[in-house]
Structure formats: C-alpha cells, structure tokens
Amino acid sequence: MLRMGLVLVAAASLAGAAQAAPRRELLMARVEMGELDLASEAGAATMLSRLSSAARELCALPRSELFRGREGREWRCRREAVAAAVARLKAPPLTLAYAQWLSAEPAEWPPSP
C-alpha cells in the first residue's frame, strides 16, 4: 500500500525575557494521509482533524507570564498552519471543511477541544 504524508509547518514567535525582538521558530510535523480519500466529506473531515491535532501540538506555548496572550498566538499559529496545509492539498471538500471549521470559532481564541 502506498503511504503518503503531508508536512505541516508552523511558525511560532517566541519572546525571551532577555530578547528585544521576538524570535521566529519553524516547526514541522508529518501528517499521514495515504488511506484517505480527500474527495469525500469523511476523508476531508478526518484529514482536517489530523491537521488540527498536529497544529495544536506544534503551536503550543508554555504556560508562563512571559507568554501573555499566548492563547491568541496559539490559535493564530494553528489557523495559519492548517490553512497552509489545506492550500497545499488542493482538495475542494477539505477546503470547505476548513472554512466551516474556521467560521465555527471566534477569530482570537482557540477552539474548544
């Protein structure tokens, strides 16, 4: 069986206490998609769930006073990472599922688990 994967990329801004400007860090995760039919609603929903889970892990910031407003930054990072992966896959049902996922949540806060 042919196994394919997609690399999910997230760019996270990390601000250290001694740094004047935020440092950008590029993170990647492999998301398996070989058995999914992205032309179907079920396949698109499963892929979106996998992308969202991978982005949640990549974009997590430590709970610390140094990361004030981290929830908004985490959500923005997740949204951008998933959007980039969806755009690369070019599957209309996945694009539609992503648009519905995005419109179901407020723009500044992370979605509920």
C-alpha atoms as a printed R data frame, in Angstrom:
    type eleno elety resid chain resno       x      y      z
1   ATOM     1    CA   MET     A     1   0.000  0.000  0.000
2   ATOM     2    CA   LEU     A     2   1.290  3.432 -0.905
3   ATOM     3    CA   ARG     A     3   1.676  5.662  2.135
4   ATOM     4    CA   MET     A     4   1.843  9.385  1.669
5   ATOM     5    CA   GLY     A     5   2.202 12.166  4.130
6   ATOM     6    CA   LEU     A     6   1.974 15.890  4.323
7   ATOM     7    CA   VAL     A     7   4.341 18.047  6.307
8   ATOM     8    CA   LEU     A     8   2.536 20.573  8.463
9   ATOM     9    CA   VAL     A     9   4.608 23.679  9.105
10  ATOM    10    CA   ALA     A    10   4.038 26.171 11.881
11  ATOM    11    CA   ALA     A    11   5.998 29.314 12.559
12  ATOM    12    CA   ALA     A    12   5.874 30.256 16.198
13  ATOM    13    CA   SER     A    13   7.039 33.539 17.687
14  ATOM    14    CA   LEU     A    14   8.919 33.071 20.887
15  ATOM    15    CA   ALA     A    15   9.821 36.063 23.015
16  ATOM    16    CA   GLY     A    16  12.524 35.517 25.596
17  ATOM    17    CA   ALA     A    17  12.948 37.704 28.652
18  ATOM    18    CA   ALA     A    18  16.369 38.945 27.536
19  ATOM    19    CA   GLN     A    19  15.498 39.368 23.859
20  ATOM    20    CA   ALA     A    20  14.443 42.702 22.434
21  ATOM    21    CA   ALA     A    21  12.711 41.268 19.340
22  ATOM    22    CA   PRO     A    22  10.680 38.065 19.052
23  ATOM    23    CA   ARG     A    23  12.472 35.073 17.605
24  ATOM    24    CA   ARG     A    24  10.688 33.035 14.912
25  ATOM    25    CA   GLU     A    25  10.965 29.284 15.007
26  ATOM    26    CA   LEU     A    26   9.873 26.949 12.206
27  ATOM    27    CA   LEU     A    27   8.332 23.671 13.349
28  ATOM    28    CA   MET     A    28   7.217 20.720 11.198
29  ATOM    29    CA   ALA     A    29   5.178 17.562 11.657
30  ATOM    30    CA   ARG     A    30   4.377 14.728  9.266
31  ATOM    31    CA   VAL     A    31   0.656 14.054  8.878
32  ATOM    32    CA   GLU     A    32  -0.269 10.706  7.300
33  ATOM    33    CA   MET     A    33  -2.869 10.824  4.534
34  ATOM    34    CA   GLY     A    34  -2.235  7.728  2.404
35  ATOM    35    CA   GLU     A    35  -5.517  5.900  3.020
36  ATOM    36    CA   LEU     A    36  -7.770  8.968  2.958
37  ATOM    37    CA   ASP     A    37  -9.995  9.971  0.044
38  ATOM    38    CA   LEU     A    38  -9.854 13.766  0.234
39  ATOM    39    CA   ALA     A    39 -12.604 13.977 -2.393
40  ATOM    40    CA   SER     A    40 -15.078 12.616  0.171
41  ATOM    41    CA   GLU     A    41 -16.536 14.508  3.117
42  ATOM    42    CA   ALA     A    42 -15.450 11.780  5.535
43  ATOM    43    CA   GLY     A    43 -11.866 11.790  4.245
44  ATOM    44    CA   ALA     A    44 -11.727 15.586  4.349
45  ATOM    45    CA   ALA     A    45 -13.062 15.644  7.924
46  ATOM    46    CA   THR     A    46 -10.517 13.055  9.047
47  ATOM    47    CA   MET     A    47  -7.660 14.942  7.386
48  ATOM    48    CA   LEU     A    48  -8.778 18.231  8.943
49  ATOM    49    CA   SER     A    49  -8.841 16.553 12.352
50  ATOM    50    CA   ARG     A    50  -5.308 15.212 11.839
51  ATOM    51    CA   LEU     A    51  -4.043 18.609 10.675
52  ATOM    52    CA   SER     A    52  -5.688 20.368 13.609
53  ATOM    53    CA   SER     A    53  -4.198 17.909 16.120
54  ATOM    54    CA   ALA     A    54  -0.709 18.259 14.646
55  ATOM    55    CA   ALA     A    55  -1.012 22.051 14.621
56  ATOM    56    CA   ARG     A    56  -2.202 22.046 18.257
57  ATOM    57    CA   GLU     A    57   0.983 20.216 19.273
58  ATOM    58    CA   LEU     A    58   3.275 22.367 17.127
59  ATOM    59    CA   CYS     A    59   1.815 25.678 18.209
60  ATOM    60    CA   ALA     A    60   1.559 25.039 21.962
61  ATOM    61    CA   LEU     A    61   3.308 27.665 24.079
62  ATOM    62    CA   PRO     A    62   4.394 27.117 27.666
63  ATOM    63    CA   ARG     A    63   2.140 28.466 30.386
64  ATOM    64    CA   SER     A    64   4.199 31.326 31.709
65  ATOM    65    CA   GLU     A    65   3.982 35.023 32.486
66  ATOM    66    CA   LEU     A    66   6.480 35.541 29.646
67  ATOM    67    CA   PHE     A    67   3.813 34.423 27.173
68  ATOM    68    CA   ARG     A    68   0.957 36.779 27.920
69  ATOM    69    CA   GLY     A    69  -1.802 36.487 25.348
70  ATOM    70    CA   ARG     A    70  -0.486 33.072 24.350
71  ATOM    71    CA   GLU     A    71  -3.995 31.705 23.657
72  ATOM    72    CA   GLY     A    72  -4.444 34.168 20.802
73  ATOM    73    CA   ARG     A    73  -0.963 33.459 19.434
74  ATOM    74    CA   GLU     A    74  -1.508 29.707 19.645
75  ATOM    75    CA   TRP     A    75  -4.827 29.954 17.799
76  ATOM    76    CA   ARG     A    76  -3.334 32.222 15.131
77  ATOM    77    CA   CYS     A    77  -0.420 29.807 14.664
78  ATOM    78    CA   ARG     A    78  -2.794 26.829 14.380
79  ATOM    79    CA   ARG     A    79  -5.052 28.644 11.948
80  ATOM    80    CA   GLU     A    80  -2.128 29.635  9.701
81  ATOM    81    CA   ALA     A    81  -0.528 26.173  9.788
82  ATOM    82    CA   VAL     A    82  -3.770 24.366  8.919
83  ATOM    83    CA   ALA     A    83  -4.608 26.928  6.207
84  ATOM    84    CA   ALA     A    84  -1.210 26.410  4.565
85  ATOM    85    CA   ALA     A    85  -1.604 22.609  4.617
86  ATOM    86    CA   VAL     A    86  -5.154 22.787  3.223
87  ATOM    87    CA   ALA     A    87  -3.980 25.092  0.425
88  ATOM    88    CA   ARG     A    88  -1.170 22.679 -0.489
89  ATOM    89    CA   LEU     A    89  -3.565 19.727 -0.728
90  ATOM    90    CA   LYS     A    90  -5.923 21.476 -3.200
91  ATOM    91    CA   ALA     A    91  -8.931 19.301 -2.328
92  ATOM    92    CA   PRO     A    92 -12.267 21.192 -2.530
93  ATOM    93    CA   PRO     A    93 -14.036 19.116  0.183
94  ATOM    94    CA   LEU     A    94 -11.101 19.729  2.544
95  ATOM    95    CA   THR     A    95 -11.148 23.449  1.745
96  ATOM    96    CA   LEU     A    96 -14.879 23.537  2.509
97  ATOM    97    CA   ALA     A    97 -14.415 21.590  5.768
98  ATOM    98    CA   TYR     A    98 -11.639 24.016  6.785
99  ATOM    99    CA   ALA     A    99 -13.835 27.047  6.031
100 ATOM   100    CA   GLN     A   100 -16.627 25.575  8.169
101 ATOM   101    CA   TRP     A   101 -14.172 24.770 10.987
102 ATOM   102    CA   LEU     A   102 -12.767 28.282 10.856
103 ATOM   103    CA   SER     A   103 -16.150 30.032 10.799
104 ATOM   104    CA   ALA     A   104 -17.381 27.994 13.769
105 ATOM   105    CA   GLU     A   105 -14.782 29.519 16.116
106 ATOM   106    CA   PRO     A   106 -14.005 33.080 17.177
107 ATOM   107    CA   ALA     A   107 -11.010 34.628 15.397
108 ATOM   108    CA   GLU     A   108  -8.983 35.407 18.512
109 ATOM   109    CA   TRP     A   109  -9.476 32.405 20.766
110 ATOM   110    CA   PRO     A   110  -8.567 28.765 20.306
111 ATOM   111    CA   PRO     A   111 -11.451 26.420 19.584
112 ATOM   112    CA   SER     A   112 -12.701 24.204 22.349
113 ATOM   113    CA   PRO     A   113 -11.110 20.731 22.395
